[in-house]
Amino acid sequence: MEIVRMSWIGRNLQVIDSSDSSLLDVVGTVVNESKNMLVIRSNSGDRKISKSVIRFTIDGSETIDGHAVMHRPENRIHMKWRMN
């Protein structure tokens, strides 16, 4: 099953690329998700990250473009996805 169709809460996230250099290589566990934001818990505490500025992986999966998944989690799970 594709990772974009699953719940991300409790899974490990790693930021691969970002237009904000302070977010590069952020690693942690997803504790909350909204339409535009992800809340990541790492050793340095909780961090709110905008989906629109990052590319990331969940549990080492393929790279996900944050701007492409700017949907409510409950809607994102039921959408049909075509990954290139």
C-alpha distance (Angstrom), angle and dihedral (degrees) to the residues before:
residue distance angle dihedral
M1 . . .
E2 3.78 . .
I3 3.79 115.5 .
V4 3.83 93.0 -131.3
R5 3.82 88.9 64.8
M6 3.82 93.7 54.2
S7 3.76 133.0 79.4
W8 3.81 110.3 -95.6
I9 3.80 97.9 -160.2
G10 3.80 109.9 116.1
R11 3.81 93.5 16.8
N12 3.81 127.3 115.5
L13 3.80 116.5 -104.3
Q14 3.79 128.4 -166.3
V15 3.80 122.8 -171.2
I16 3.82 108.2 -134.4
D17 3.81 101.0 177.3
S18 3.79 135.4 5.8
S19 3.77 140.9 170.6
D20 3.85 85.1 -135.7
S21 3.82 106.9 70.2
S22 3.83 92.1 -156.1
L23 3.82 89.4 66.8
L24 3.80 97.0 54.6
D25 3.81 113.4 119.8
V26 3.82 94.5 5.4
V27 3.80 107.6 160.2
G28 3.78 127.8 -173.5
T29 3.78 149.4 107.9
V30 3.81 120.8 -66.7
V31 3.82 107.5 -120.1
N32 3.80 99.2 169.7
E33 3.78 139.8 7.9
S34 3.79 132.4 -164.5
K35 3.79 132.6 171.2
N36 3.81 94.1 -80.9
M37 3.80 106.1 14.7
L38 3.79 143.1 57.2
V39 3.80 121.8 -159.1
I40 3.80 110.5 -147.0
R41 3.82 124.3 -167.2
S42 3.78 113.5 -151.3
N43 3.80 136.0 156.3
S44 3.81 89.7 -81.8
G45 3.83 93.5 54.1
D46 3.79 136.6 -97.4
R47 3.78 118.5 -27.3
K48 3.79 129.8 -168.8
I49 3.79 111.9 -143.1
S50 3.78 126.5 -174.0
K51 3.80 112.7 -127.3
S52 3.80 91.2 -144.7
V53 3.82 95.3 69.8
I54 3.82 102.8 43.9
R55 3.79 144.2 71.2
F56 3.79 111.7 -158.3
T57 3.79 148.4 163.1
I58 3.79 129.0 -127.6
D59 3.83 114.1 -146.4
G60 3.81 90.4 -18.5
S61 3.81 94.5 -56.5
E62 3.79 126.2 143.7
T63 3.80 116.6 -57.2
I64 3.80 114.1 -82.8
D65 3.80 122.4 -154.0
G66 3.79 106.0 -134.8
H67 3.79 93.5 -150.6
A68 3.83 90.0 58.4
V69 3.83 92.9 55.2
M70 3.80 98.5 48.7
H71 3.80 94.1 132.3
R72 3.77 134.0 110.3
P73 3.81 108.0 -83.8
E74 3.79 92.4 -120.2
N75 3.82 90.4 54.1
R76 3.80 95.4 41.1
I77 3.80 92.0 56.4
H78 3.81 93.0 57.1
M79 3.82 98.0 43.2
K80 3.79 122.8 105.1
W81 3.82 109.2 -116.6
R82 3.75 130.6 -160.0
M83 3.77 110.6 -162.9
N84 3.83 117.3 -163.2
